[in-house]
C-alpha cells in the first residue's frame, strides 16, 4: 500500500514550486480534496485560492482572470474528475491561460493534466480520505482509537463504567464506506454493546472479530492484543490493517508479514523480507499465499517497479 499524509502532500508541493509558471496569479481547487491541495499551495506561495465553482462564475480576485491560473486536484487515477473540470472550464469560456495539475498521479503523464507533481502507483491511500476510501471493504480496522476514542483508565474497569463507555463512546470517524472486517481486542462478551454502538453510528461492516477471553485481567496477562490481530489479518483476504496503537501496529506488521497503517502516526509499516518469509509455513489458503507473494514482490522491487510489473502482466 502506497500511503501519503498531508505532510507528504506539503513536501510534494514545495518540491515542485519551481515547475509552476512565474506569472501564476490564482489557484483553483477541484472539490473536495483538490481544495486541500490548493489551500496548501496557496499558503506556501501567498497566491489567492478559490473553488472551481467560484472561478467558473467569475468570483475571483481582481485581475486574476487576466493571468495564468492553476486548476489543482489532489490525485489522478482514471482522470474522470479532472476531465470533467477541463470540460466545465472550456464550456464556461475560461480556458485561456489555465494550467491543469494534480499532486499525485499513477504515472508521470496523464492526458487530462498538464503537470503531475509526484507519481504514486496503485494501490494507494491518502490521509485525507483513508477512512472514507472504498478500500476499507478490503481492510481490517481497529475500533478503539480509530472509530471511537480509547477508554480512559476509569472507563476501562471491565464493569459498569466500561459498559457505559461501550454504548456512549465518542465517535472519531463516521465513515460511510463499508468495512471488510473490524478486528478488536474488546472481549467477545461485549459483542451486543459493540454492535449496538456501531449500528447507532451507521457503520457498516462484513465481520466483527473480537477476543474470546473471559476477562480484562486474562487479556492483560496473555498480552494477546497484537498477536490476536496479526493472526486474524494473516489468514484474511485484507490488503491493509488500520491500527491505532503504535506498538501494536509494529507487532501486527511483524507477525503477519503484511503492511499496517498506524493512523495516529500517519505512516504505513512495511514488513521486511524476513517477516514475509516467516509467514510461508503459516500459509493455509490460496488468498494468504497470494498476499505473501505480492508482499515479497513489493518489498523486493519497490512500489514503482512493482506497479510496472503488474501493468506488464495485465497487458500481456
N, C-alpha and C positions, 0 to 999 in steps of 0.2 A: 504494500500500500504506500503510495506517494502522498505525503501529507504536507500541507503548508499552513502555517499560522498567520495571524495578522502581522506579527513581527517579521515573518518571512516575506510577506507582501510588501511591507515597508522597505525592506532591504532590496527587493527586486526593483521597486520604483526608483530608489536612489541610485541603483547601479545603471539605470537606463535613461536618466535625465538628459545625458549628453546626446541621446538619439532624437530628442524632440526638437521641432523647429524653434529657431531663436525668436521668431515673431509670434509664438503661440500666445493667445490672449484669453482663451476660455477653455475650461474643461467641462465636458458634458457627461454625466453619469447615466448609464443604462440601468434602470431599476431592475432588481433591487440591489444586487451585490455590486454592480458597477458604480453605484453611488458611494459605497465604502471605498473602493479603489480611487474614485475621483476625489473624494474628500482628503484621502491621504496625500495624493499627488498635489492637490491644491494647497494643503498645509505646508508641503515641502517647498513649493515654488512661489507661494503668495498669489497664485492665479485664482480668479473667481471660479466658482463651481455652481452649475445648475443641473437640474434633472432634464432628461430628454424631452419631456412634455413641455417644460418651460422654454427650452430652446426652440422647439418647433412652433410655439405660439408667440415667439418674439419677446419673451420675458427674460431678457439678458441685460447685463451691464452695458452702459452707453459705450458705443464703439466696438463692442465685442464681435458684432456680426461682420465687421469690415476686415478682420484679420484672421489668422489661422486659428482653427478650432479643433480640439481633440475630443472625439466621442469614445468613451472608455468603458470596456467591460472587464469584469474580474477574470473571466476564463472563457476559452473556446474549446469545444469538442466537436459537436455536429455543426456548429456555426449558424444554427437556425435563428437564435436570438439576435446575433449581430447582423445577419442578413435582413431581418425584419427592421432593425434600426436603420440600416442603409436605405431600405425601401421607403421608410417613413420620411427620412431626411430628404430623399430625392423627390417624393410626392409633394413635400412642402416647399420645394424650390430652394432648399438651403444647403445644397451640396458643395457650392463653391468654397474652396479653402478649408474643407473639412477633412480631417485625418481620422481613420478608424483604427483603434488599437485594443489589445487585451493584455492583461498582465501575464496570464498563463495560457499556453496553447499546447495541444498534444503533439505538435510538430513545429518546426521553425517558421513555416509559411502556411497561412490559411487564405483562401481566395476571398473570404469575407472581411479580412483585416489587412491594413497596410503595415501594421507593426505588431510583433509579438515580443513581449519583454523576456519571457523565460519559458522554456519547454519543460512541461511536466506530463509524462505519459500516463495513460490509464494503467491500472486502477488508481484513482486519486481521490482525495477528500480534503476539504478546507475547513479551517476553524469556524468560519462564519456560516457554514451550512452542515457541519458534521452531524449534528443531531436532528437535521431535517433532510437528510440525504436518502435517496431510495436504497442505497447500500445498506441501510440499517436492517433491511429484511434478510441480509446475509451476514449479520454480525451477532456476536454475543455481547450483551450490555449489562453492566453492573447496575444496581438500583441506588443504594445509598451513596451520596456524593456525586451522582450523575443525574438521576431523575428527581431526587429529593435530597434535603440536607442530611448529613450524618447525625445520628442521635448523640446528644451530649451524654456525659457520664451519668448525670442524674436521670436522663430518659432511658438509659440502657441498663435497666435493672432486671430484665427478664421477668417482669411482673406488671403491675398496673400502670406504671409510668411508661413502660415500653409499649403496652397495648395502646395507650393514648397517643404515643408518638406514631405508631403504625397507621392509625386511622386519620391523624391530623398533620402528618409531616408536611413541611413547607416545600412545595414543588420548585425545582430549579429549572426544569425544562419540560415544556408541554409540547413534545413532538407530536406531529400528526402523521408521521411515517410509521408504518407497521414494523415492529422489531422482530427479528427472527427468533432470538432466544434471550430471555432475561436469566442471568446466572448470578445468584446472590448467596452470600453466606448467612442470610437470615435462616432461621430454623424452620423446618418443614411444618411444625405445629402452628406457625403463624401464617400459613397459606391463606386462610379465609380473610384475614385482615389485609394482607398484602394485595390480594386480588380485588378486594373492595376498594382500596385506595387507587389502584391502577384504573379500575372502571370509572371511579369518580373523576379522575383526571383525563379520561378519554384516551388512554394509552393502549394501543392495540399491539398484540404480540401473538406469536405462534406457540411458544413454550415458555413456561416458568419453571426453572430448576432451582431447588432450594436444598440446603444442607440438612440431611436427615440424621440429626443428633438430638439427644434428649434435653440438653440444657446449654446455656451460655458457658457455664463453667467447663463442660466437656469440650465444647468447641475451642475454648482458650487453651485447655490442657493439650489438645491434639495439635493446635496451631494449623488447622486444616484449611484455612481460608484460600491461600494461593494454590495449594496442591489440588484442592477440590475443583476450583475454577479451571485450572490447567487441564485436568483430566476430562472435564466436560468439553472444553474447547478442542482438545486434541482429537476427540472422536466425532466431532461435528463437521458439518459442511461449511462452517462460518469462515469468512475471509479475514475477520478482524475481531479482536476483543477490546471493548472500551471499558477501561477500569479507572477508578477514582483515586486509589491509594498507590503512591509511587513504589513502595517496597513490594506490594502485591503484584503490581504491573510487571516489575522486573522478574519476579518468581514465575508468574504465569508465562511470560515470554520464554524463560529459560526451560521450564518443564514441558511446555507444549511445542517448542521449536517453531512458533508462529509469531507474527507481529502483534503488538499490543499498543493501543493508543492510551497513554496516560493523559486524560483530558485536562486535569488541573495544571500539569506541567507543559501541556501543548507540545508533546513530542511522541513520535512513534518509536517504540523499542523494537529493533530488528534483531532476530536471533543470528548468532554466528554459525559457522559451518558445524562446529562441534555439537551445538544444541540441536541442530537439524538432524545430523547423523544419529544422535542418541534416540531419535524417535522411531527409527526404522524397525527395531524389534517390537515396538508397541503398535505398529500399524495393524488395524483389524478390519479395514474396509477399503474399497477402491477409492472412495472420496478422500479418506485420510492419506492414502498413498499419493493421490494426485497433488494434495496440498504439500506433502513433503517434497515431491519432485519440483513443484513450482517454486517453493520457497528456496530450495537449494539452487535452482537456476537463477532466481532473482538475486540471491546473495553473491553468487559467483560472477554473474555477468554485470550486475548493476542495473538500475531501472531503465536506462536508455537502450542498452544493448538487449535487455530482456524484452522490451517493447518492440524493438526492431525484429527480434527473432519471432515473436508472436505474429507480427504483421506478415513476415515471410511465410510462416506456416499457414496462416489464413488464406493467403493469396496463391498458395501452391508454388 
